Amino acid sequence: MLFGMTLGLVVFFLLITLASMTGRVCDSRDSADWKPTDGGFRAP
């Protein structure tokens, strides 16, 4: 049971690594959570 879960986790990370190396992933963040605000409002 533990071996199967460990193997599944390793395969999962291997697939993510391969997808990243081949450019098949994208960053969907728009950086809105890092932009400064002025009293809670964003400057245009």
Residue pairs with C-beta under 8 A, 6 or more apart in sequence:
16 25
19 25
35 42
36 43
